[in-house]
Amino acid sequence: MKLKEKLQLFTEQKRGLLATNFYNVETLHGVLQAAANLNEPIILQLTKSSIDYMGLDTAVKLGRSGLEQFGVEGWIHLDHGGSVELAQQCLDAGFDSVMIDGSELPFEENIKITQEVVKRAEKYGAHVEAELGYVAKLGQSHGTQGFTQPEEAKSFVEATGVDALAVAIGTAHGFYKEEPNLDIELLKRIAAVTPATLVLHGSSGVPGAQVQEAISNGICKVNLATEIKNIFMQTLKEVLISNEEIDLRKVFPQATNKITALVSGKLEMVKNGK
């Protein structure tokens, strides 16, 4: 099933589809083991930084072979693509979906760059995600300024024909200094005026009950990245400080297993809304 069809189906069922970033074979296998154990679909996400780190062809082949090895239904997605050129490279490499993030551009420029990516993706049959509003990135201040407005979302989707829209309703990338409070009423108003799949970025650290309530009110794709990186690195730090093991094949699996446990919980969380 194509990603757009799966997201439409899950939106109708009021259940979420988890989208997890991966950074190497260990983080990938940790994610896929959880999906395989629960027989759940998964979106595997790559940012430009991860593509630069692993290499585009290596990263894509790693994701594809992992999905096949673990017998998981899944798709490969460019997360926070910052240019038309990067989106094109990913389309050429066989990505199922690409995100063009023009959220920090003026509204009309965001429309223009998104229109171009949608146009290019059509001949590949690829899914396209965009972002509208202010979802704070690492190092940026959090706040209610820049929340996605329903009428802007409506006109943006109509003008671009984009398949999915990441909306700003109270989340941020990275860790939160205080518990976030998602604006569910705003989400309801956005969902009422646009047919695009709605995406929740920055789910790391958001209480599960809030994520489930968001899913019940229009969110379908739920992104997870920060918690994966954090649990992997924190586990490695704990393991390495307590022994002198030099065989990474004995050390890394302990961190990979922690990712499996983390993602298993997240998959259970997004199955049903509240």
C-alpha positions in Angstrom: 0.0 0.0 0.0 1.3 3.5 -0.8 2.0 5.8 2.1 -0.8 8.3 1.1 -3.4 5.5 1.1 -2.2 4.1 4.5 -2.3 7.6 6.1 -5.8 8.2 4.7 -7.0 4.9 6.1 -5.5 5.4 9.5 -6.9 9.0 9.7 -10.3 7.6 9.1 -9.7 5.0 11.8 -8.5 7.6 14.2 -5.2 5.9 14.7 -1.6 7.1 14.3 1.3 6.0 12.1 4.6 6.3 13.8 7.5 7.9 11.9 10.9 7.3 13.5 14.3 8.6 12.5 17.3 6.3 12.3 21.0 7.1 12.3 22.9 3.9 11.9 22.2 0.1 11.6 21.7 -0.2 15.4 19.0 2.5 15.7 17.4 1.1 12.6 17.3 -2.4 13.9 16.0 -1.3 17.3 13.0 0.4 15.6 12.3 -2.4 13.2 12.4 -5.1 15.9 9.7 -3.3 17.7 7.6 -2.9 14.6 8.1 -6.6 13.7 7.2 -7.8 17.3 3.9 -5.9 17.2 3.2 -6.4 13.5 2.9 -2.6 13.0 3.8 -0.5 10.0 6.5 2.2 10.4 7.8 5.2 8.5 11.6 5.4 8.5 12.9 8.9 8.4 16.2 10.4 7.3 17.3 14.0 7.7 20.0 15.7 5.7 22.4 15.3 8.6 21.8 11.5 8.6 22.1 11.3 4.8 25.4 13.2 4.9 26.6 10.9 7.7 25.7 7.6 6.1 25.6 8.6 2.4 22.4 8.7 0.4 22.6 5.4 -1.3 23.8 3.6 1.8 21.0 5.0 3.9 18.3 4.1 1.5 19.6 0.6 0.9 20.0 0.1 4.7 16.4 1.1 5.2 15.0 -1.1 2.4 17.0 -4.1 3.4 16.0 -3.7 7.0 12.3 -3.6 6.2 12.7 -6.7 4.2 14.8 -8.5 6.8 12.4 -7.8 9.6 9.3 -8.3 7.4 7.8 -4.9 8.3 5.5 -2.8 6.1 7.2 0.6 5.9 8.2 3.6 3.9 11.3 5.8 3.6 10.8 9.5 4.1 12.9 12.6 3.9 12.4 14.6 7.1 12.8 18.4 7.1 14.2 18.7 3.6 15.4 22.2 3.2 15.7 22.5 -0.5 14.1 21.4 -3.8 17.5 20.0 -4.8 17.6 17.6 -1.8 14.1 16.5 -2.3 14.9 15.8 -5.9 18.0 13.7 -4.9 15.8 11.7 -2.5 13.1 11.1 -5.1 15.8 9.9 -7.5 17.1 7.6 -4.8 13.7 5.9 -4.4 12.2 7.6 -1.3 8.5 6.9 -0.9 8.0 10.4 0.6 9.7 13.7 1.0 9.2 16.7 3.2 9.9 20.2 2.0 10.2 22.4 5.1 9.6 26.0 4.1 8.0 26.9 7.5 10.6 29.6 8.2 9.9 31.3 4.8 7.3 33.9 4.2 3.9 32.3 3.5 3.9 32.8 -0.3 7.5 31.5 -0.6 6.6 28.4 1.4 3.7 27.8 -1.1 6.0 28.3 -4.1 8.7 25.9 -2.9 6.1 23.3 -1.9 4.4 23.6 -5.2 7.7 22.8 -7.0 8.3 19.7 -4.9 4.7 18.4 -5.3 5.1 18.9 -9.1 8.4 16.9 -9.1 7.1 14.2 -6.9 4.1 13.5 -9.1 6.0 11.5 -11.7 7.5 9.3 -9.0 4.2 8.7 -7.4 5.8 10.0 -4.2 4.1 11.4 -1.1 4.9 15.0 -0.1 4.8 16.6 3.3 5.2 20.3 4.1 5.1 22.4 7.3 3.1 25.5 8.2 3.5 27.4 11.4 6.3 27.6 14.0 7.4 24.3 15.5 10.5 25.3 17.4 13.6 23.6 16.3 16.6 22.8 18.6 17.9 26.0 20.2 14.8 28.1 19.2 12.4 29.5 21.8 9.1 27.8 22.4 5.9 29.8 22.5 2.4 30.2 21.1 3.4 32.7 18.4 3.3 31.1 14.9 0.7 28.4 15.7 -0.8 27.1 12.5 -4.0 29.0 11.6 -6.9 27.0 10.0 -7.6 29.4 7.1 -3.9 29.6 6.2 -3.7 25.8 6.4 -6.8 25.5 4.1 -5.4 27.9 1.5 -1.9 26.4 1.7 -3.1 22.9 1.0 -5.4 24.1 -1.8 -2.6 26.1 -3.4 0.0 23.4 -3.2 -1.8 20.1 -3.4 0.5 18.7 -0.7 -0.4 15.3 0.8 0.5 16.0 4.4 0.9 19.0 6.6 2.9 19.3 9.8 1.1 21.7 12.0 2.2 23.9 15.0 -0.2 23.2 17.9 2.2 23.3 20.8 5.0 20.9 20.2 8.7 21.5 19.6 11.8 19.6 18.5 14.1 18.4 21.2 13.3 18.1 24.9 10.8 20.3 26.7 11.7 22.4 29.8 8.1 22.0 31.0 5.3 19.7 30.0 3.8 20.8 26.6 0.1 21.6 26.3 -1.3 20.8 22.9 -4.0 23.1 21.5 -6.5 20.4 20.6 -9.3 22.9 19.9 -7.0 24.5 17.3 -6.2 21.1 15.8 -9.9 20.4 15.5 -10.4 23.6 13.5 -7.5 22.8 11.2 -8.7 19.2 10.6 -12.2 20.5 9.7 -11.0 22.6 6.8 -8.2 20.6 5.1 -8.1 17.1 3.6 -4.3 16.8 4.1 -2.9 14.3 6.5 -2.0 16.1 9.7 1.5 15.5 11.2 2.7 16.0 14.7 6.4 16.9 14.9 8.3 16.9 18.2 6.4 14.1 19.9 9.4 13.2 22.1 8.4 14.1 25.7 4.8 14.7 25.0 2.6 12.8 27.4 1.0 9.8 25.7 -2.5 10.9 26.6 -2.0 14.2 24.8 -0.7 12.4 21.7 -3.7 10.0 21.7 -6.1 13.0 22.1 -4.4 14.6 19.1 -4.8 11.4 17.0 -8.5 11.3 17.9 -8.8 14.8 16.6 -7.0 14.7 13.3 -3.3 13.9 13.7 -2.2 10.7 11.9 1.6 10.8 11.3 3.5 11.1 14.6 7.3 11.9 14.4 9.8 10.5 16.9 13.5 11.3 16.9 15.0 12.9 20.0 14.1 10.1 22.4 15.7 7.5 20.1 19.0 9.4 20.0 18.9 10.1 23.7 18.2 6.5 24.9 20.8 5.1 22.6 23.5 7.4 23.8 22.6 7.4 27.4 22.6 3.6 27.4 26.0 3.5 25.8 27.4 5.9 28.4 26.1 3.8 31.2 27.4 0.5 29.7 30.8 1.8 28.8 31.6 3.5 32.1 31.1 0.2 34.0 33.2 -2.1 31.9 36.3 -2.3 29.6 34.6 -4.1 26.7 36.1 -3.2 23.4 33.9 -5.3 21.2 31.2 -3.0 19.9 29.1 -6.0 18.8 28.6 -6.8 22.5 28.0 -3.2 23.6 25.8 -1.8 20.9 23.0 -4.4 21.2 22.3 -3.2 24.8 21.4 0.2 23.4 19.6 -1.2 20.5 17.3 -3.2 22.8 16.5 -0.1 24.7 15.3 1.5 21.5 13.1 -1.5 20.8 11.5 -1.1 24.2 11.0 2.6 23.7 9.5 2.3 20.2 7.3 -0.6 21.3 5.6 1.7 23.8 5.2 4.4 21.2 3.7 2.0 18.7 1.1 0.8 21.3 0.4 4.5 22.1 -0.4 5.5 18.5 -2.6 2.5 17.8 -5.7 4.2 19.3 -6.7 7.7 19.9 -8.4 8.8 23.1 
